[in-house]
Amino acid sequence: MSSVYRPRRSVLAVPGSSRKMIDKAKGLPADEIFLDLEDAVAPLAKQEARGTIAEALAEDGWGDQIKVVRVNDWTTEWTYADVVEVVGRAGAHLDAILLPKVPDASHVQALDLLLTQIEKANGLEVGRIGIEPQIENAIGLTNIDAIATASPRVQTLVFGPADFMASINMRTLVVGEQPDGYDRGDAYHHILMTILMAARAHGVQAIDGPYLQIRDVEAFRRSAQRTAALGFDGKWVLHPTQIEAANDVFSPRQDDYDRAELILDAYEFHTSAAGGGRGAVMLGDEMIDEASRKMALVISAKGRAAGMKRTTEFVRPDEK
């Protein structure tokens, strides 16, 4: 599990078989880009797509995006070859493998072992490439704590809504919207909170899946706001038009970021000898303490990682 926080507010899905779309993605402001070998690539095109992805990863033109490849799941005949070719040829340029349809810890452990062998064989740093397990069915959700702790490589837990909805017989064909007849609350709340609790308990990020109506950006924003409000770190985007909305929704509001930085500065000063060594103090009309500091640290870390700049500064009482 990575100790360095890198934002994944927007996670852009790109078909691995389309060199044109990969080249366009290089310049887009998504925090993470994953090149897909699974659902977005037809069976007959998968072999060629591996080479396309490996070549593209090794070329110049990328920004600071987290670069990920989604391989096929372990129940198919393609997984081994996906990992061996892509990591063997472009592992030095790859940040993580997105592993779909993970039902239990053994699938993550199998990928960990294979990655370790490939890294050793190619002189790569062992353990640097992360794993992003995708939770897409009921059994995966029930085993989520074991999945989250199956390998130190696990960096995120990702919700895969379409396959999950099918696995539990949810009565809708519109991914991300409420099923007919569910007129109160959120039908996905338990699923999302289970993923979020496991992510927070084990120190990894929680990423929401896609909203398929790509032309309705406002509906995408509403969907993203629901999971951002719970505490999710980001959401998949299927089209460049969704990136800006995702980055905005999953970044702290400017007022919240400024307030968090003020809390951290005020708490650091007032708990120091110069500030009187107090454990609870007033910041304006609000009393702040160690719990306030912890909450502020979360917002501050996300804001700093997103490149936000504070618009207010803390002024010590003796300098006013």
C-alpha positions in Angstrom: 0.0 0.0 0.0 1.5 3.3 -1.2 2.5 5.8 1.5 2.6 8.6 -1.1 -0.8 10.2 -1.8 -1.4 10.8 -5.5 -4.9 12.1 -6.4 -7.1 9.9 -8.5 -10.0 12.4 -8.8 -10.5 11.5 -12.5 -9.7 8.0 -13.8 -9.9 8.0 -17.6 -10.7 4.7 -19.4 -9.0 4.4 -22.8 -9.4 1.4 -25.2 -6.0 -0.3 -25.5 -6.6 -1.1 -29.1 -6.9 2.5 -30.2 -3.6 4.2 -30.7 -5.4 7.4 -31.7 -7.3 7.5 -28.4 -4.2 6.7 -26.4 -2.2 9.5 -28.0 -5.1 11.9 -27.3 -5.3 10.8 -23.7 -1.6 11.7 -23.0 -2.4 15.4 -23.0 -5.6 15.3 -21.0 -5.8 16.5 -17.4 -7.0 13.2 -15.9 -5.2 12.2 -12.7 -5.1 8.6 -13.8 -5.3 7.0 -17.2 -5.9 3.3 -17.6 -5.4 1.6 -20.9 -8.0 -1.2 -21.2 -7.4 -4.7 -22.4 -10.6 -6.1 -21.0 -14.2 -5.0 -21.9 -13.1 -2.3 -24.4 -11.1 -4.7 -26.5 -12.6 -7.5 -28.6 -11.1 -11.0 -28.1 -9.5 -11.1 -31.5 -7.9 -7.7 -30.9 -6.4 -8.4 -27.5 -3.0 -9.7 -28.7 -2.3 -6.7 -30.9 -3.6 -4.3 -28.2 -0.9 -5.6 -25.8 1.8 -4.4 -28.2 0.0 -1.1 -28.8 -0.2 -0.4 -25.1 3.5 -1.4 -24.4 4.7 0.8 -27.2 2.6 3.8 -26.1 3.7 3.6 -22.5 7.3 3.6 -23.4 7.1 6.7 -25.6 7.3 10.3 -24.6 4.4 12.7 -24.4 2.9 11.6 -21.1 2.2 14.1 -18.3 2.1 13.4 -14.6 -0.8 11.0 -14.9 -0.9 7.7 -13.0 -0.5 5.2 -15.8 -2.4 1.9 -15.4 -3.4 -1.0 -17.6 -6.5 -3.0 -17.0 -5.8 -6.7 -17.8 -8.4 -9.4 -18.3 -9.6 -11.3 -15.2 -8.0 -14.6 -14.0 -11.0 -16.7 -15.2 -10.0 -15.9 -18.9 -7.2 -17.3 -21.0 -5.7 -13.8 -21.5 -4.5 -12.6 -18.1 -1.1 -14.2 -18.0 -0.1 -13.0 -21.4 -1.5 -9.5 -20.7 0.7 -9.1 -17.7 3.8 -10.7 -19.1 3.9 -8.7 -22.3 2.9 -5.3 -21.0 5.0 -5.4 -17.8 7.9 -7.1 -19.5 8.1 -4.5 -22.2 6.9 -1.4 -20.4 7.0 -2.1 -16.7 9.3 0.8 -16.0 6.7 3.2 -17.3 3.7 1.6 -15.6 2.3 2.6 -12.2 -0.3 -0.1 -11.5 -2.3 -3.0 -12.9 -6.1 -2.8 -12.7 -7.4 -6.3 -12.0 -11.2 -6.8 -12.8 -13.8 -9.1 -11.3 -11.8 -9.9 -8.1 -13.8 -12.4 -6.0 -11.3 -13.1 -3.3 -7.7 -12.5 -2.1 -6.2 -15.3 -4.2 -6.7 -13.3 -7.4 -4.7 -10.4 -6.0 -2.0 -12.7 -4.6 -1.6 -14.5 -7.9 -1.0 -11.2 -9.7 1.4 -10.1 -7.0 3.5 -13.3 -7.5 3.5 -12.9 -11.3 4.5 -9.2 -11.1 7.3 -10.1 -8.8 8.7 -12.7 -11.2 8.5 -10.3 -14.1 10.1 -7.5 -12.2 13.0 -9.7 -11.1 13.5 -11.1 -14.7 13.5 -7.5 -16.2 15.6 -5.7 -13.5 12.6 -3.7 -12.3 12.2 -2.5 -8.7 10.3 -5.3 -7.0 6.9 -4.2 -5.6 6.8 -0.8 -7.2 3.9 -1.6 -9.6 0.7 -1.4 -7.7 -2.6 -3.4 -7.9 -6.1 -1.9 -8.2 -8.7 -4.6 -7.5 -12.1 -4.0 -9.0 -15.1 -5.2 -7.0 -17.7 -6.3 -9.5 -19.9 -8.9 -7.8 -21.4 -9.9 -4.5 -18.7 -12.4 -3.5 -16.0 -9.8 -4.0 -17.9 -7.4 -1.7 -18.2 -9.9 1.0 -14.4 -10.6 0.8 -13.4 -7.0 0.5 -11.2 -6.8 3.6 -9.2 -9.8 2.6 -8.9 -8.4 -0.9 -7.7 -5.0 0.4 -5.0 -6.7 2.5 -4.0 -9.4 0.1 -0.8 -7.6 -1.0 1.2 -4.5 -0.1 0.8 -3.6 -3.8 -2.9 -2.8 -3.3 -3.4 1.0 -3.9 -7.1 1.3 -4.5 -10.5 -0.5 -4.3 -12.6 0.2 -7.4 -16.3 -0.2 -7.7 -17.4 -1.9 -11.0 -21.2 -1.0 -11.1 -22.4 -2.7 -14.3 -21.2 -6.2 -13.6 -22.1 -5.7 -9.9 -25.7 -4.8 -10.8 -26.0 -7.9 -13.0 -24.5 -10.1 -10.3 -27.2 -9.1 -7.8 -30.1 -8.9 -10.3 -30.7 -5.2 -9.8 -33.7 -4.2 -11.8 -32.2 -1.5 -14.1 -30.1 -1.2 -17.2 -29.0 2.3 -16.5 -25.6 2.3 -14.8 -25.4 4.8 -12.0 -29.1 5.5 -11.7 -31.6 4.2 -9.2 -33.6 1.1 -10.2 -37.3 1.5 -10.9 -39.3 1.1 -7.7 -36.5 2.3 -5.4 -38.0 5.7 -4.6 -36.2 6.5 -1.4 -32.5 6.7 -0.5 -29.7 5.3 -2.6 -29.8 1.7 -3.8 -25.9 1.7 -4.0 -25.3 3.1 -0.5 -24.4 -0.2 1.3 -22.1 -1.3 -1.6 -20.4 2.1 -1.7 -20.0 2.4 2.1 -18.6 -1.2 2.3 -16.0 -0.4 -0.2 -15.2 3.0 1.4 -14.9 1.5 4.9 -12.5 -1.2 3.7 -10.4 1.4 1.9 -10.2 3.7 4.9 -9.5 0.8 7.3 -6.6 -0.4 5.2 -5.1 2.8 3.9 -6.0 2.7 0.2 -8.1 4.9 -2.0 -11.8 4.3 -2.9 -12.7 4.9 -6.6 -16.2 5.0 -7.9 -17.0 3.4 -11.3 -18.3 5.1 -14.5 -21.5 6.9 -15.4 -22.4 5.7 -18.9 -24.5 8.6 -20.2 -21.4 10.5 -21.4 -23.2 13.4 -23.0 -25.0 14.3 -19.8 -22.3 16.0 -17.8 -24.6 17.4 -15.2 -26.0 13.9 -14.4 -22.4 12.7 -14.2 -21.6 15.6 -11.8 -24.6 14.6 -9.6 -23.5 11.0 -9.5 -20.0 12.0 -8.6 -21.2 14.4 -5.9 -23.0 11.5 -4.2 -19.8 9.4 -3.8 -17.6 12.4 -3.1 -19.9 13.4 -0.2 -19.4 9.9 1.3 -15.6 10.3 1.1 -14.6 8.6 -2.2 -11.3 9.7 -3.7 -12.4 9.8 -7.4 -14.5 8.4 -10.2 -14.0 6.8 -13.6 -14.5 9.0 -16.6 -15.4 7.6 -20.0 -15.0 10.8 -22.1 -12.8 13.9 -21.9 -15.9 16.0 -21.2 -16.3 14.4 -17.8 -12.7 15.1 -16.6 -13.2 18.7 -15.5 -16.3 17.8 -13.5 -14.6 14.9 -11.7 -11.5 17.0 -10.9 -13.8 19.7 -9.5 -16.1 17.5 -7.5 -13.4 15.4 -5.9 -11.2 18.4 -5.0 -11.8 20.3 -1.7 -13.8 23.5 -2.0 -11.5 26.5 -1.7 -13.1 27.7 1.5 -12.7 24.2 3.1 -9.1 24.0 1.9 -8.3 27.5 3.3 -10.0 26.6 6.6 -8.1 23.3 6.9 -4.7 25.1 6.4 -5.7 27.7 9.0 -6.6 24.9 11.5 -3.3 23.2 11.0 -1.3 26.4 11.5 -3.4 27.5 14.5 -3.2 24.1 16.2 0.6 23.9 15.6 1.2 27.3 17.1 -1.1 27.0 20.1 0.1 23.6 21.1 3.7 24.8 21.0 5.6 26.4 23.9 5.4 29.8 22.3 1.6 29.5 21.9 1.0 28.3 25.5 1.1 24.6 25.0 -2.7 24.2 25.0 -4.6 21.2 23.7 -7.8 23.0 22.7 -8.0 26.5 21.4 -10.4 28.9 19.6 -10.0 29.7 15.9 -12.5 32.4 15.3 -15.8 31.1 16.7 -14.7 27.4 16.5 -12.9 25.4 19.1 -10.3 23.2 17.6 -8.4 20.2 19.0 -6.6 17.1 17.9 -9.7 15.7 16.2 -10.0 19.0 14.3 -6.3 18.6 13.2 -6.9 15.1 11.9 -9.9 16.2 9.8 -8.0 19.2 8.5 -5.0 17.0 7.5 -7.2 15.0 5.2 -8.6 18.0 3.3 -5.1 19.7 3.3 -3.5 16.6 1.8 -6.1 16.4 -1.0 -5.9 20.1 -1.7 -2.1 20.1 -1.9 -2.0 17.0 -4.1 -4.5 18.7 -6.4 -2.2 21.8 -6.6 -4.6 24.1 -4.8 -3.2 27.4 -3.4 -4.4 28.9 -0.1 -5.9 32.3 -0.2 -5.6 33.1 3.5 -2.7 33.0 6.0 -2.7 32.4 9.8 -1.7 35.4 11.9 -0.3 34.6 15.3 -2.1 36.5 18.1 1.1 38.2 19.1 1.6 39.6 15.6 -1.8 41.2 15.2 
